[in-house]
C-alpha cells in the first residue's frame, strides 16, 4: 500500500520514537486525515490571500532593556538534572572533539 | 447553607456582601462537594489549604472595609493548562505531571487580584487536544448527566465541575470548540471570547492563532462578570487586543426587539441530530417572542472549516510542542545522547493524539507540502472569515447555530476513529478560524434527558450583544437551571 506520508521519517523529524504498532496505526490514521483535509483542493483560492491571523493586531516592539528576573532559582529547580547553577545534559560533543 | 451550591455568582456575591455566609464557609462547602464527587474526574488538583487561605483573606478584606469586587471571596476553578505559581500545571500530560510553573497566567492573576478563591485545576484533554476529555493522561471526565458518557472536551473538567456544582464557575480554553462543546454536553453556559480579548500569557500554547481563555458558568450573567475581570490588553501578550472592555455586568438589560438573528442554513444538515434541530428551532421561537427577527443566512464555506482547522492546528501545535525537549523542565527519559534524550522523553511523555497531531503538523509544514496543505488551509481560513463578515455586514447582528451535531456520546465510542472525533467540532471550529466571539447556552434536553446547547456568534469584539441576547433568553427559559441528579451528596 502506498501512503501519502512516510510516518517513520516524520517521527524522526519530530523527535518521536514509535513502536511498530504505533507506526502501523499512525500510518493509517495520518493517511486518513490527510485524505480528509485534501477536501480543501475543491476550493478555488487563487484570488485569496492566506490568513495567518484574523484580528489585525500588529506586532509591537518594546525597548530591549535588561531587567532582573525573580524567577531564576525557580526555573533552575524545574530542571530534571542539574549541577549547581547548570542544567546537566548528556554528552553533546564527542570527547575527541568531533 | 443548603442549596448555596445552586446559587450563581451574583447571588453568592450578594450573600457575601450581606454577610449571610463567609467566603471560608462557601469554600469549605465546595471543597467537601469536590471530595464527594471524585469519581467524575473533574479536578486534577484541589487546593484545600491555599483556597481556605484565599477565602480568609477575602473575608478579612470585606471585614476591614477594603475595596472589594463582585468576585471577592467567590470560589472558582481553572483549567489545568492555565498556570498558577503554586501547585502543578499538568496540561493533562504525563510530560508535565510534576511541572510547577514559576509564574501565574494573566487571566488567573486578574481573578486573584479581584479576590476570587481558586478551588483547584480542572481536567482536560492533553494540551487541549480532544473533544471528549478521553485524551487526558489522568483519566477521562465523566458527564454528570450520564456517567457512561463523555463530558466533552477539551475543557471537560471545567464543564462537568460547573454542572455537578463542584464550583460555581470556571475558566476554560477554546481553540476549536473546547469551551462551547463541553458546555453544550453538560448544560453549562460558556463563552469563547474574540481572539485577542484575553491575554494568553501563562496559557500553555497549543495553537497560538486560535487559543482563547474564557468563562464557563451557570448562566450568561456570570460569564459576563468573569469576562469583565479577565478581558483586556496585557503587555505580556502582544496579540492581546487594545479594544475597550465594556462593563458588561451593568449593560445586560436590553430589549432585543428588532435585533436581527441569522440562522446559517449550512448548519442544519444531515449530521445534525433531529432532536437538536428541533430544540434550536424552539429556542429561536423564544427569541422571536422577545422581538428578535430571525433570518436565514448563508456561510457557504462551512464545509471546509474542519479540513482547514485540522491542517492549521496540527501545524501550530507541532511547532509549539517542540519546546518539550526534556532538558529544562518536564519529563526526562534516560538516554546516552542528546537526540535520543529528546525522542525518548517526548515519546514517553506524550499521548497518542498529541503524537498524531505532531506528525500531521510536521508533514504539512515540510518543504514539499507547505503550500499545498498549510498555505491552502490559510487561504480557506480567509474565505471562512469572509463568510461571517458578509453575513454581519449587511444582514444580521448575531448568528445562532447548533453547538454540536450530537448530544454527548459514550465513553470509548469514538476513541478509535480520529476523524469522527474531529467531526464533532464542525459547528465550533469556523468561529475560531474567524476569530469571533461565541457563547454556548442550554436550550433543551433530548428524549433521554441529555442536555442540548446552541451557540450565539457575534461580530468581532461584540461579546456584549451575546451576553444581552443570552441573558434575555435565560430570563424566559429554565434550561440553564436544570441540574443532573448526582449520587452522593452527604452535605446537609
Interface residues (C-beta under 8 A of the other chain):
Chain A: X5 X7 X10 X11 X13 X14 X15 X16 X17 X18 X22 X26 X29 X30 X32 X33 X34 X36 X37 X38 X39 X40 X41 X42 X43 X45 X48 X49 X50 X51 X52 X53 X54 X55 X57 X59 X60 X62 X71 X74 X75 X77 X78 X79 X80 X81 X87 X89 X90 X91 X92
Chain B: X99 X100 X102 X103 X194 X195 X196 X209 X235 X238 X239 X240 X241 X242 X301 X303 X304 X307 X308 X310 X311 X318 X322 X325 X326 X327 X328 X329 X330 X331 X332 X335 X336 X337 X338 X339 X341 X342 X343 X344 X346 X347 X350 X352 X355 X356 X358 X359 X360 X362 X363 X366 X373 X375 X376 X377 X378 X379 X380 X381 X382 X383 X385 X418 X419 X422 X433 X434 X435 X460
